[in-house]
């Protein structure tokens, strides 16, 4: 498995088998990763988004095994407790404009402790090792102040808004 380590976190790219386990039941995935099971406490909207997105992630990982880490979900694991506290992931390899989009969530019980910022900083650093990546984009609802705060802290800037969303971008440092 591909993983990134930070002072407090281990961020693990889920392979095809791990995604299938996650689709069946989070408990199976966490057992497979030798984690302590706590279950993620997130809003019903986030749960629905995870479920709908998982189908596409599984297909994309199966179709792109040589670059699966750009299509999969990465578990954010708190090293000291050996428990998953969230997930992060890109939607695909950089496109013809050098752009890739990503999203993330953190279990409600672990928010406001710096873990999201630590995970995002590590993931953006990892991603920019791909020379074709020129910018990373993300979006948040207007109400999602926690994610907005994290994106700003990492260096993302607002590039647009509409009635529902705020659109963010982080450019490669020259």
C-alpha positions as CSV (number, residue, x, y, z in Angstrom):
1,X,0.0,0.0,0.0
2,X,1.0,3.6,-0.6
3,X,1.2,5.6,2.5
4,X,2.3,9.0,3.7
5,X,3.5,9.6,7.3
6,X,3.3,12.9,9.2
7,X,4.1,13.5,12.9
8,X,0.6,12.4,14.0
9,X,-0.9,10.7,11.0
10,X,-0.5,7.8,8.6
11,X,-2.4,8.4,5.4
12,X,-3.0,5.2,3.5
13,X,-4.2,4.8,-0.2
14,X,-6.8,2.1,-0.3
15,X,-6.2,-0.5,-3.0
16,X,-9.1,-2.2,-4.9
17,X,-9.5,-4.9,-2.3
18,X,-9.7,-2.3,0.5
19,X,-12.3,-0.3,-1.4
20,X,-14.5,-3.4,-1.8
21,X,-14.2,-4.1,1.9
22,X,-15.2,-0.4,2.7
23,X,-18.2,-0.8,0.4
24,X,-19.3,-3.9,2.3
25,X,-18.7,-2.5,5.8
26,X,-16.3,0.0,7.4
27,X,-15.6,-2.5,10.1
28,X,-14.2,-5.0,7.6
29,X,-11.9,-2.3,6.2
30,X,-10.6,-1.3,9.6
31,X,-10.0,-4.9,10.6
32,X,-8.1,-5.4,7.3
33,X,-5.9,-2.4,8.1
34,X,-5.4,-3.6,11.7
35,X,-7.1,-0.5,13.1
36,X,-9.2,0.0,16.3
37,X,-12.8,0.4,15.2
38,X,-14.6,3.5,16.2
39,X,-16.7,4.2,13.2
40,X,-16.7,7.7,11.6
41,X,-19.0,10.2,13.1
42,X,-20.0,12.5,10.2
43,X,-23.2,14.2,9.0
44,X,-25.8,12.3,7.0
45,X,-24.9,14.5,4.0
46,X,-21.2,13.4,4.2
47,X,-22.3,9.7,4.6
48,X,-24.5,10.0,1.5
49,X,-21.6,11.6,-0.5
50,X,-19.2,8.8,0.6
51,X,-21.6,6.1,-0.5
52,X,-22.3,7.6,-3.9
53,X,-18.7,8.3,-4.6
54,X,-17.4,4.9,-3.6
55,X,-18.9,3.2,-6.6
56,X,-17.0,5.5,-9.0
57,X,-13.8,5.2,-7.0
58,X,-13.9,1.4,-7.2
59,X,-14.4,1.5,-11.0
60,X,-11.7,4.1,-11.5
61,X,-9.2,2.2,-9.4
62,X,-9.9,-1.0,-11.3
63,X,-9.5,0.8,-14.6
64,X,-6.3,2.7,-13.5
65,X,-4.3,0.3,-11.4
66,X,-0.9,1.9,-12.2
67,X,-2.1,5.2,-10.9
68,X,-4.7,4.0,-8.4
69,X,-3.6,6.5,-5.7
70,X,-5.0,9.4,-7.8
71,X,-8.5,7.7,-7.9
72,X,-8.9,6.1,-4.5
73,X,-9.8,7.2,-1.1
74,X,-7.0,7.6,1.4
75,X,-7.7,6.7,5.1
76,X,-6.4,9.3,7.5
77,X,-5.2,7.3,10.5
78,X,-4.3,8.7,13.9
79,X,-1.0,6.9,14.6
80,X,-1.0,6.9,18.4
81,X,-4.6,5.5,18.6
82,X,-4.4,3.4,15.4
83,X,-7.8,4.6,14.4
84,X,-9.2,6.1,11.2
85,X,-10.3,9.7,11.7
86,X,-11.3,10.6,8.1
87,X,-10.5,10.3,4.5
88,X,-9.0,12.4,1.6
89,X,-8.7,11.8,-2.1
90,X,-8.2,13.1,-5.5
91,X,-10.7,12.6,-8.4
92,X,-8.1,11.7,-11.0
93,X,-4.6,12.3,-12.4
94,X,-4.0,15.9,-13.5
95,X,-6.0,16.8,-16.6
96,X,-4.7,18.5,-19.8
97,X,-4.7,21.8,-17.8
98,X,-2.6,20.3,-15.0
99,X,-5.6,20.3,-12.6
100,X,-6.8,17.7,-10.1
101,X,-9.6,18.1,-7.6
102,X,-9.7,16.6,-4.1
103,X,-12.0,16.4,-1.1
104,X,-11.7,15.4,2.5
105,X,-13.5,14.9,5.7
106,X,-12.6,14.4,9.3
107,X,-14.6,12.6,12.0
108,X,-16.5,15.2,14.1
109,X,-14.8,13.9,17.2
110,X,-11.4,14.8,15.8
111,X,-12.0,18.2,14.3
112,X,-10.3,21.4,15.4
113,X,-7.1,19.6,16.4
114,X,-5.0,20.3,13.3
115,X,-5.4,16.9,11.8
116,X,-7.1,18.1,8.6
117,X,-4.4,20.7,8.1
118,X,-1.7,18.1,8.7
119,X,-3.3,15.6,6.2
120,X,-4.0,18.3,3.5
121,X,-0.4,19.6,3.7
122,X,1.0,16.1,3.3
123,X,-1.3,15.2,0.5
124,X,-0.7,18.4,-1.5
125,X,3.1,18.0,-1.0
126,X,2.8,14.4,-2.3
127,X,0.6,15.4,-5.2
128,X,2.9,18.2,-6.4
129,X,5.7,15.6,-6.9
130,X,3.8,14.9,-10.1
131,X,5.3,17.4,-12.5
132,X,2.1,17.5,-14.6
133,X,0.1,18.9,-11.6
134,X,-0.1,22.7,-11.8
135,X,-3.0,23.3,-9.4
136,X,-5.3,21.5,-7.0
137,X,-8.9,22.5,-6.8
138,X,-11.5,21.9,-4.1
139,X,-15.0,23.2,-3.2
140,X,-16.9,23.7,-0.1
141,X,-20.5,24.7,0.7
142,X,-20.9,28.2,2.1
143,X,-21.8,26.7,5.5
144,X,-18.7,24.5,5.8
145,X,-16.6,26.9,7.8
146,X,-14.2,24.2,9.1
147,X,-13.1,23.1,5.7
148,X,-12.8,26.7,4.5
149,X,-10.5,27.4,7.4
150,X,-8.3,24.4,6.6
151,X,-8.1,25.2,2.9
152,X,-7.1,28.8,3.7
153,X,-4.5,27.6,6.2
154,X,-2.9,25.4,3.5
155,X,-2.8,28.2,1.0
156,X,-5.8,27.7,-1.1
157,X,-7.5,30.8,-2.5
158,X,-11.1,31.4,-3.5
159,X,-11.5,31.4,-7.3
160,X,-15.3,31.6,-7.6
161,X,-18.6,31.1,-5.9
162,X,-22.2,30.3,-6.8
163,X,-25.4,30.0,-4.8
164,X,-24.3,26.6,-3.3
165,X,-20.5,26.4,-3.4
166,X,-17.2,28.2,-2.9
167,X,-14.5,27.1,-5.4
168,X,-10.8,27.0,-4.2
169,X,-7.4,26.6,-5.9
170,X,-3.9,25.9,-4.8
171,X,-1.2,26.6,-7.4
172,X,2.1,24.9,-7.6
173,X,4.8,27.0,-6.0
174,X,7.3,28.1,-8.6
